[in-house]
Amino acid sequence: MSAVTFNVRHLEEKPLRLEGKLTPEELALDEADELVHPAGPLEYDLEVEKLEKAVLVQGEIRLPLKCECARCLKPIQHTLSFPDWACHLPLEGEDAVRVDNDVVDLTPHIREDILLAFPQHPLCEPECKGLPNPWKGAENAEQQSGNPSAWSELNKLKFN
């Protein structure tokens, strides 16, 4: 399984550049949301530099998405784009990033920011009216035919 990783020892000489792609499976995004699904791999272009007691990661990440409109279920294409993504990772203290054999895995940090940016209520357009109401068509047909339905009699009832 691939991941976005870097070796902390390599940062002592100079900053590192990380470029590549991660599949939705590698990011564990397959079952993250009912209406939002990855449409391709995550692309990343990052620069990693060591600060005094931390690591700073900056760059760009992009992920194409296939969404379904929350109102009408129409398919929508969307791209999550973080042109100025940044992540500050302390190397010491309570909040220190996990380092295994001098290697830090950025994948969980990227995944968290992507999940937080998923559209919460994707719409095909702001004015989307949703699925057609089948009851409205029945009312119109009833008015045109002149034959009242059982539903129209129930609609006349007044409940106090």
N, C-alpha and C positions, 0 to 999 in steps of 0.2 A: 504494500500500500504506500503510495507516494504521499509526501507531505512537504510543506514549505519549511525547510530547516536551514540552520546555519551553525557553523562552529565558532564559538566565542573566541577561541585562540587565534583564528584567522583575522579577527577584528583588531588585534594589537598592532598589526602592520599598517593596515589601511581599511577604509570602508569597503563593504562588499555590495555587489549588485546581484539581486536575485530576479530572474525572469523565468516565466514558464506558465504552465496550465495545470489545473487540477480538475478532475472529473467530479460531477455531483456526488458520486459514490464515495470518493476519497474525502469529500467534505461532509459526508453523512447528511445530505440535504434532501434525500429522496422522499421521505415521509414527513417533512417539516410542516407543510400546510396543505389544506384541501384544495384551495383555489390558486395556489402559486407553486410552480414547479420549475426547476432549472431547465433551460432549453439548450444548454451546451456547457462547455468547461469554463471554469473561472480562469481569467487571464490576470496575471500579476506582473508588475514591473516595480521592484522595490530596491531601496538603498538602505543598508544597515550600517550604522556607525556606533562605535562604543563611546559612551560618555564616561564620566568619572566612575560611578558605581551603578551604571545602568546601560541599557542599549536603546537606541532610538531607531525605529523603522519608519520610513516614509516612502511614499510612492503612490502608484495607481493600481486599483483592482477593479475588474469589470466582470459582471455575470449576466448573461442573457436569461430572461425568464419567459415562461409561457404561463399566462394567467387566465382565469375565467372571471368574467364580469360577475360581481356578487349579486347583481339584480337580474340580468337576463341570461347569464351563463355563456355569453358569446366569448370566443377565444380572443385574447389580447396578447400582443408582444410587448415586452417591457425590458429595459436594461438597467440593472443596478450599476451605477458608476460612482466610484469614489476617486476622483482625480487627485485629491490631496489627503489620502488615507495616512494616518500616523498612529503609531503605537509605541508607548514608552514602557519599557520592561525593566524594573529594578532587578539588579543582580544580588542584592543583599537585603536583609530585613524581613519583616513579616510578609510583605507582598512580593517577595522575590520570585521571579519566573523559574520554572523547573528546568534544570540543566542536567542532562544525562550524557555522560562521557563527553563533556564540553559542547554538546549539541542542544540547541534550543529549537523547539517546534512552534512555529507561528500559526499553524493551521487552526488550533482552537480559537485563537484571538480573531483571525479572519472570519471564521465561521460565526462567531458570536455577533460581530458587527453586521454581517450579511443577514442573519436572522432578525436582528433588530430593525433592519432597513426594509424587510419584506413589506410589500403593500398590505395594509391591514384590511382594507375594503376595496379591492381593485374594481374600477368601473371602466367600461368601454368608452364612456363619455360622461361628463358631469350631469347631464340632463337625462340620462338613461331612465326610461320609465319602467323597465323590468319586463317580465314575461307578460304576454297579453292576458287579460282577465277573461276567462271563459264565461263568467256570469254576465258580463256586460253584453256579450253577443246574444245570450239567451233572452235577456230583457228586451233587446231591440227586436228580436224575432217575435217575441210575445206581443209587443206593441203593434207590430206590422200585421200580424195574423188576427189580432183581436181576441184570441183565445187566452184567457187567464190561466196561469199555471198554479199548481199547488203552492209554489214558493211565493207567488205574489199575494196569495191569501194569508200566508204566514207573516209576510212583511207588514200587513195591516194591523196585526196584533199590537196592542200597547201594554207594556209591562211597567208597573209603578213600583 
